[in-house]
Amino acid sequence: MLSSAGDAGGTVIKVVSVRQRNRELGLPTINSAVLWLDHETGQPEALIDGTALTALRTGAASGLASKVLAAPNAQTLAMIGTGGQALDQVRAVCTVRDIASVRVAARSYESACRLSKLLTLDSAEIVPAASVAEAVDGADIICCATTSERPLFSISEVARRVHINAIGSYRPTMCELGPELLHAATMVAVDQRAAALEEAGDVIQALAVDAIQESDLIEIGRLLSPEPENRADGITVFKSVGLSVQDWAVARLAVDRANHDGAVEHLFL
């Protein structure tokens, strides 16, 4: 995957592999590497762990969405999924809201306990949940990072005022949020409409049954403009499938910081 910003900065080339069987081996299902090329000379300047970069930029996107859509006094976060994206999802939300309690749910209680032990947050209690229903009950913010092919929870299981970040379903056959939930949402934000229509199973399946319309999808950038869309109460959703510009932005930040710290030679392997 290629992303270039011309005179604004360098060029990013990202190579990704997806192996669902890796889960059985205790390995990440998604692995990647990011190559940063200097914008003037085209020379390779940095090779970055793409798995870490992807987690950072996906977390940052959810953090941004939570900042503009979640209730200002949100205190309880439910994290559904314990894969490579989960840590940065939690960290990002805790950066923009004063989270007091994080409930972690996964396919197995053992996985929820394992992630709970990895999370170290000074101001928040980390609690492994016995089920998804227990995790989302009354939660102010929910982050979903799974490869589920059916909805993780129903609309009756969530609070009347809740913000949901759904980042896991990246294929048309996958679905973390059901059509009835998207239909009930007062706002469905996406990182890019065209990308969501191509890849987001939640969105594609909801459109297929007329639960939502394409015009209901609000690109997150519109919420940051000088005249943003009206902020919504009730149930709000941010559906992200990831964009190359997000990879580019985080890669540039990493290279700029490394150059500033005099450590760029350690980035290129």
Secondary structure, 3 states (H helix, E strand, C coil): CEEECHHHCCEEEEEEEECHHHHHHCCCCEEEEEEEECCCCCCEEEEEEHHHHHHHHHHHHHHHHHHHHCCCCCCEEEEECCCCCHHHHHHHHHHHCCCCEEEEECCCHHHHHHHHHHCCCCCCEEEECCCHHHHHCCCCEEEECCCCCCCCCCHHHCCCCEEEEECCCCCCCCCCCCHHHHHHCCEEEECCHHHHHHHCHHHHHHHHCCCCCHHHEEEHHHHHCCCCCCCCCCEEEEECCCCHHHHHHHHHHHHHHHHHHCCHHHCCC
